[in-house]
Amino acid sequence: MISPQHYEQFKIEPVEFITQNNLSYLQGNIIKYILRYKQKNGIEDLEKAKTYLQYLINYEKEGLCLKTGKNSYKKNKATKS
């Protein structure tokens, strides 16, 4: 198994935590970047986490697609019922 050094300090690797808790891609990336920022890319990783957090907020709040800003499947599904 691949075990990057920047995750060795944790009792459980982010990939284990993310998969065992059935987290989404967005949630997983937020966790990954927050956990590794001090050991890997500093502010750059915090900015990445912030980007994914904003994507998640937009999706949950507005049902918007991440890149296009168009209505997502989530919102369309809710209105079709």
MARMARLO-941028 format. One line per field, with one value per residue: residue number from 1; residue in one letter; x, y, z of N, C-alpha, C in turn. Coordinates in steps of 0.02 Angstrom, whole numbers, plus 50000, padded with zeros to 5 digits. Example, Ala and Ser with C-alpha at 12.3 -4.5 7.8 and 13.67 -1.06 7.14 Angstrom:
BEGIN
num = 1	2
residu = a	s
n.xx = 50660	50642
n.yy = 49716	49888
n.zz = 50390	50354
ca.xx = 50615	50684
ca.yy = 49775	49947
ca.zz = 50390	50357
c.xx = 50660	50645
c.yy = 49835	50002
c.zz = 50390	50394
REM end
This chain:
BEGIN
num = 1	2	3	4	5	6	7	8	9	10	11	12	13	14	15	16	17	18	19	20	21	22	23	24	25	26	27	28	29	30	31	32	33	34	35	36	37	38	39	40	41	42	43	44	45	46	47	48	49	50	51	52	53	54	55	56	57	58	59	60	61	62	63	64	65	66	67	68	69	70	71	72	73	74	75	76	77	78	79	80	81
residu = m	i	s	p	q	h	y	e	q	f	k	i	e	p	v	e	f	i	t	q	n	n	l	s	y	l	q	g	n	i	i	k	y	i	l	r	y	k	q	k	n	g	i	e	d	l	e	k	a	k	t	y	l	q	y	l	i	n	y	e	k	e	g	l	c	l	k	t	g	k	n	s	y	k	k	n	k	a	t	k	s
n.xx = 50042	50024	50098	50108	50232	50186	50070	50099	50104	49977	49852	49763	49756	49706	49637	49587	49501	49411	49354	49302	49203	49118	49126	49100	49176	49208	49205	49307	49421	49430	49462	49583	49671	49672	49729	49859	49926	50028	50139	50160	50115	50086	50009	49956	49890	49792	49719	49671	49589	49496	49439	49375	49288	49207	49149	49074	48987	48916	48855	48775	48695	48640	48627	48712	48816	48989	49090	49024	48917	48788	48624	48628	48618	48567	48483	48395	48339	48268	48167	48093	48015
n.yy = 49941	50111	50237	50391	50501	50620	50583	50495	50532	50522	50426	50354	50338	50464	50411	50291	50335	50413	50320	50221	50293	50323	50446	50584	50630	50767	50796	50710	50763	50888	50849	50779	50882	50973	50896	50870	50991	51056	50972	50958	51053	51177	51336	51324	51199	51227	51322	51241	51156	51250	51283	51161	51155	51265	51220	51114	51183	51261	51158	51095	51200	51264	51168	51168	51131	51093	51155	51219	51290	51264	51192	51046	50866	50830	50937	50940	50813	50822	50911	50842	50746
n.zz = 50000	49963	50058	50089	50158	50218	50281	50381	50516	50568	50653	50578	50405	50287	50173	50222	50325	50249	50158	50246	50308	50208	50136	50025	49866	49870	50009	50050	49985	50048	50180	50156	50105	50212	50315	50268	50244	50323	50312	50177	50058	50116	50119	49991	49991	50086	50016	49913	49988	50029	49906	49872	49980	49953	49834	49887	49973	49879	49807	49906	49951	49837	49740	49633	49492	49499	49414	49306	49357	49328	49359	49457	49454	49578	49617	49509	49517	49637	49602	49509	49569
ca.xx = 50000	50061	50088	50149	50261	50148	50013	50124	50094	49909	49835	49728	49768	49646	49600	49550	49447	49364	49317	49265	49147	49079	49124	49100	49239	49221	49222	49372	49474	49436	49499	49651	49711	49680	49775	49929	49954	50091	50194	50169	50114	50069	49951	49927	49842	49734	49680	49636	49535	49447	49404	49329	49236	49160	49111	49026	48936	48874	48815	48725	48652	48606	48623	48748	48873	49051	49126	48983	48868	48721	48590	48655	48572	48535	48428	48347	48305	48222	48110	48056	47973
ca.yy = 50000	50175	50275	50452	50524	50673	50555	50447	50556	50511	50358	50324	50377	50496	50367	50243	50372	50434	50262	50189	50336	50335	50517	50602	50654	50834	50790	50677	50810	50938	50817	50765	50942	51002	50855	50868	51056	51073	50929	50954	51113	51238	51377	51297	51147	51260	51351	51185	51136	51304	51275	51104	51173	51308	51176	51077	51231	51276	51099	51084	51259	51282	51112	51188	51093	51122	51197	51259	51330	51243	51148	50979	50810	50832	50985	50919	50754	50845	50946	50796	50700
ca.zz = 50000	49961	50120	50086	50221	50249	50318	50430	50584	50589	50674	50522	50344	50261	50128	50264	50357	50198	50132	50300	50326	50147	50121	49954	49837	49895	50080	50054	49966	50102	50235	50133	50102	50279	50354	50244	50226	50358	50290	50104	50015	50152	50100	49929	50010	50118	49962	49880	50034	50026	49842	49877	50028	49918	49789	49928	49995	49821	49791	49958	49957	49775	49693	49572	49467	49523	49367	49260	49392	49307	49406	49458	49458	49644	49617	49458	49544	49688	49572	49465	49608
c.xx = 50044	50045	50133	50172	50218	50085	50035	50111	50024	49897	49799	49740	49703	49604	49560	49490	49391	49322	49275	49203	49104	49072	49127	49170	49257	49242	49292	49429	49484	49478	49572	49695	49722	49732	49848	49962	50020	50150	50206	50171	50092	50004	49917	49875	49782	49689	49640	49577	49478	49406	49354	49273	49184	49118	49056	48969	48889	48828	48759	48673	48609	48595	48659	48806	48937	49082	49081	48934	48797	48690	48617	48600	48533	48474	48374	48306	48251	48160	48068	48008	47901
c.yy = 50063	50213	50336	50475	50576	50648	50509	50468	50540	50437	50319	50369	50406	50449	50315	50277	50389	50375	50228	50228	50355	50409	50528	50623	50722	50832	50761	50723	50864	50909	50806	50828	50975	50962	50861	50936	51073	51033	50930	51023	51177	51271	51350	51243	51176	51293	51298	51162	51186	51299	51219	51118	51218	51268	51140	51123	51247	51218	51089	51140	51270	51225	51127	51142	51130	51172	51244	51305	51314	51198	51078	50927	50812	50878	50964	50859	50774	50878	50900	50751	50718
c.zz = 50000	50024	50118	50155	50256	50285	50375	50502	50611	50607	50620	50461	50318	50216	50167	50296	50307	50174	50186	50321	50265	50130	50046	49932	49866	49968	50089	50037	50019	50158	50216	50134	50169	50319	50331	50236	50260	50333	50215	50071	50050	50130	50037	49944	50046	50067	49924	49923	50031	49961	49846	49927	49994	49868	49829	49952	49938	49804	49842	49961	49895	49727	49628	49556	49485	49476	49327	49295	49372	49361	49400	49459	49524	49643	49568	49483	49594	49658	49528	49504	49607
REM end
